[in-house]
Amino acid sequence: MKRIHNFSAGPAVLPLEVLQEVQKDLVDYKGKGLSVMEMSHRSKDYQEIFDVAVNTMKRLLNVGDDYSVLFLGGGASTQFYMLPLNLCPEDKVANYINTGEWAGKAYKEALKIGKQAHLAATSEDKKFSYLPKSFELSENPAYLHYCTNNTIYGTEYHKDLEVPKDVLLVADMSSDFLSRPVDGNKYGLIYAGAQKNIGPAGATAVVIRRDLIERMNKNLPTMMAYKTHIDKDSMFNTPPTFPVYVIGLVLQWIEKQGLENVLLNNQKKAAYIYDAIDNSGGFYKGTVEKEDRSLMNITFRLPSEELEAQFIDEAKKAGMNNLKGHRSVGGCRASTYNSLPLESTKALGEFMDDFQKKNG
Ligand SMILES: *Cc1c(COP(=O)(O)O)cnc(C)c1O
């Protein structure tokens, strides 16, 4: 078996142990005589699988029964409008920090559905190459939304954002979800598409404080209302059953290590690549402020687009795939999510040194 070093931004690498466990149980799940894909979502066996995913996530986020964990379809992108639909009433203002493509889309979506929305801070002035160090809320904020890791630009908040006690904090954690210890209790709502850090595509985790039900818009189409899904423990309709099963396995894999260790490992992994950049005398150029560098998506440029194309091509031949930057920004990007092994970033760091020697 040969596995590539997979630096894809998403869908992304999964832990080998998890894939092997899925494989072992694929056609006959633990002697039940059927695949998880073939189970009724109402069956006892599936309910156990589902509960493992929910409860492991709650433990990892340190939240209790005052929170609900939902697994919804539609991707993180659907949350861009579900959030304001549910939690921004007419007389309030949805607040956003704009730190990149996804954060900006969330803001625009609130405007699109006719909500009052306010940019509390933005780093657009310098092409999102840094994180704003302060923000200014509007009057009557419904909530403050921010994106903890900017997948395309390569910046990341390394601590939970501090907000006044009465301000509802909401985060899109899609691309650094559970990559470090997080206190879930600081958040009213967290959402994350699974396919970056916790599983395959097809499910979006939404962690939501249950008392917010009181504030929710009561006149929404059934499927658009968080309350529908909270009331039925994410089983109002058929949930993405197979992705949730795999997510449960990935979350247990994370819990076994502990989030502190996951963070240490992610720091160690990213250092191989950032060191190659910083020791290159300017051959490789990081695209963001050092203090805001992401541990999950490492973005850099080479002296010319021709060299970038050559770099990506030769890396691929050496077994390192998906190093092309997002089509909107160009350059190179190595995504180094939880499941990417240390050997992969070590290999890339060495490849970068070597490539520079030959072409610098
Ligand atoms: C990928 C990504 C999204 C979009 O996720 P989909 O599941 O494709 O809708 C949203 N936010 C962030 C931060 C992302 O990285």
The ligand as a Gaussian input file, in Angstrom:
#p B3LYP/6-31G(d) Opt

LIG

0 1
 C      -14.351000      25.082000       3.403000
 C      -14.871000      26.148000       4.263000
 C      -16.220000      26.557000       4.208000
 C      -17.193000      26.000000       3.212000
 O      -17.523000      24.704000       3.534000
 P      -18.569000      23.845000       2.671000
 O      -18.774000      22.672000       3.570000
 O      -17.912000      23.520000       1.380000
 O      -19.793000      24.659000       2.494000
 C      -16.638000      27.522000       5.095000
 N      -15.793000      28.082000       5.983000
 C      -14.498000      27.725000       6.059000
 C      -13.609000      28.369000       7.059000
 C      -13.999000      26.751000       5.195000
 O      -12.707000      26.388000       5.259000

